[in-house]
Amino acid sequence: MKVLLVGVNSRFTHTNLAIRYLKAFTRDLNYTSLIREFSINDRVERIVQEIISEKADIVAFSCYIWNKDYVKQISNLIKLIDNNVKLLYGGPEVSFDSEKYLKDSLSDYLIEGEGEETFREFMECIIENRSIKDVKGLHYKENGEIFYGGKRKLMDLNNSVFPYTMDDDLKNKIVYFESSRGCPFNCKYCLSSTIHGVRFMDIERVKKDLKFLVDKKVTLVKFVDRTFNCNDEFAMGIWEYLMSLDTKTTFHFEISADVLNDKQLKLLEKAPKGRFQFEVGVQTTNNEVLKNINRFVVFEDIKKQVMKLNEYGNIKQHLDLIAGLPGENFESFKKSFNDLYTIEPDEIQLGFLKILKGTSMKDEAEKWGIVHSPYTPYEVLKTKDISYEEIILLKRVEEMVDKYYNSGKFKTILKYFIPKFESVFDFYLRLGTFFYDKGYLSRSISSVEYYKVFLEFNEEVRPLDNKILKEIVKFDYLKFNKKKWMPDFLLRDSSKNLERYLKDSQKKGDIKIPYKDYHLENFKLDIIKFLDNGEISEGEFYLIFDEGEANNILDISFFIINKNYEKCK
């Protein structure tokens, strides 16, 4: 008996945790199980070819909103090629309305909810040629009819088997990891709200499993726990352990900022820079809207704790907003965006409400006038409070924020432009509209064009001093891009003679420049004063850019250097 466990991930860098759990939990059974992972960027034909070539008896798919259509196409082609291959579905996308889903698909079996124990019992029955009718959590077809073994109780999480092995190639992968299941909160739009309570793994086992990943030198471990810090003792125990390790691995946690207490903050202040990154779901700063979705928090509580973490400067923070929530109109979302922007997190994600099967939000959709796409990812199209046209405007804002704010490569340009608009939101909306009007949202533009567009935007939307703007654009461009070539729309103004003089002086020890490889560029305004306090003053000076580290920039007064330089001509 051969089973192929298939994960169609949203990106190549992702790993599928679910199929690894199934393989690990049945490792001792007398059958052959293989894991194959693809991404939604792979051609369906190639995926099918590789699946068929394995000649498996059963092909099991892990189903999510991002791969549902791919799995359907792949399944149809498999059945056309070899109808003897049995198909098994599992995952959140098929765990609700399971009977209907199985009836409308070509799948032969479907696992509802948690899969480990159900899959093990199913495989035992198949291997031993026993009836599967009493397998809890399993739906199956027989002679055109659908049968169900009944609901299964939630498993003891400590009975799960660590899903990664020494043979796994995890290089350059985002490795998913869990230490708990469930969520203490009851947000109406979230699938976690369908299961009450939180189950934790034994903390010593969690430490052991994490050490395995650290020893494999995994770059990023992403915890899938819904609210990692909901148990104070557990969260602090894991954080403290990870802080004690000598590793370059980064650990990503989804936390609730409003329950961060003084003990947690005191511990996190000591975390090595880059060791942790946090994802914080703000969703909205409108307290009435928060109540509508069963989130009983106050934005000011979130802001207070997030800003404390910001002060430490050692933890990257990613904050989320959701558009289309019940009761929130365009102006309310605009305020939420402006409120959140004042925190200045490392990244801001603008998401759009998804109406998922099994959630209470789906049951309340009509109450709030929510119209959503019937196709994955079931995203909101409009509500009684926000129109489709307004949703489209927010999509443009999302693209601008993701490209210009989240990349971190345009900070000086944003600092120059944003104060010229009524609010932060107005700037991003106007920029997004400009992109749309120019057709830039409907085609790919080069990384260089993302800088050039600000000069066009400046001329057509908010005419400012173009000479000053070019210097600011040049600064951001040189900080994050190759220095040896300068695009035509920026002025190159460097001195090869002065650069040679600096290198000679550095060798002699006359000038202490702590860089091995640097690039020198002349600027016509005081960019350093602008970075510090927003002041712009005229004058010529040089900046030295470290070729190997974007954050290392040394400003050297043109006149101080030139005083010595003139003597050496």
HELIX and SHEET records of a PDB file:
HELIX    1   1 LEU A   17  PHE A   25  1                                   9    
HELIX    2   2 VAL A   44  SER A   53  1                                  10    
HELIX    3   3 LYS A   68  ILE A   81  1                                  14    
HELIX    4   4 PRO A   92  VAL A   94  5                                   3    
HELIX    5   5 SER A   98  ASP A  104  1                                   7    
HELIX    6   6 GLU A  116  ILE A  127  1                                  12    
HELIX    7   7 LEU A  157  ASN A  159  5                                   3    
HELIX    8   8 LEU A  191  THR A  194  5                                   4    
HELIX    9   9 ILE A  203  ASP A  215  1                                  13    
HELIX   10  10 PHE A  228  CYS A  230  5                                   3    
HELIX   11  11 ASP A  232  SER A  244  1                                  13    
HELIX   12  12 ALA A  257  VAL A  259  5                                   3    
HELIX   13  13 ASP A  262  LEU A  268  1                                   7    
HELIX   14  14 ASN A  287  ASN A  292  1                                   6    
HELIX   15  15 PHE A  299  TYR A  312  1                                  14    
HELIX   16  16 PHE A  330  TYR A  341  1                                  12    
HELIX   17  17 SER A  360  ASP A  363  1                                   4    
HELIX   18  18 TYR A  388  MET A  400  1                                  13    
HELIX   19  19 VAL A  401  TYR A  405  3                                   5    
HELIX   20  20 LYS A  411  PHE A  417  1                                   7    
HELIX   21  21 ILE A  418  LYS A  420  5                                   3    
HELIX   22  22 VAL A  424  LYS A  438  1                                  15    
HELIX   23  23 TYR A  440  SER A  442  5                                   3    
HELIX   24  24 GLU A  449  GLU A  460  1                                  12    
HELIX   25  25 ASN A  466  PHE A  480  1                                  15    
HELIX   26  26 LYS A  496  LYS A  508  1                                  13    
HELIX   27  27 ILE A  527  ASN A  533  1                                   7    
HELIX   28  28 PHE A  558  LYS A  567  1                                  10    
SHEET    1   A 7 THR A  32  SER A  39  0                                        
SHEET    2   A 7 LYS A   2  ASN A   9  1                                        
SHEET    3   A 7 ILE A  58  SER A  62  1                                        
SHEET    4   A 7 LYS A  86  GLY A  90  1                                        
SHEET    5   A 7 TYR A 109  ILE A 111  1                                        
SHEET    6   A 7 LEU A 138  GLU A 142 -1                                        
SHEET    7   A 7 GLU A 145  TYR A 148 -1                                        
SHEET    1   B 6 ILE A 174  PHE A 177  0                                        
SHEET    2   B 6 LEU A 220  PHE A 223  1                                        
SHEET    3   B 6 THR A 250  ILE A 255  1                                        
SHEET    4   B 6 PHE A 276  GLN A 283  1                                        
SHEET    5   B 6 LYS A 316  ALA A 323  1                                        
SHEET    6   B 6 GLU A 347  PHE A 352  1                                        
SHEET    1   C 2 SER A 180  CYS A 183  0                                        
SHEET    2   C 2 GLY A 197  PHE A 200 -1                                        
SHEET    1   D 2 VAL A 371  HIS A 372  0                                        
SHEET    2   D 2 VAL A 380  LYS A 382 -1                                        
SHEET    1   E 3 TYR A 518  LEU A 525  0                                        
SHEET    2   E 3 GLU A 538  ASP A 546 -1                                        
SHEET    3   E 3 ILE A 553  ILE A 556 -1                                        
END                                                                             
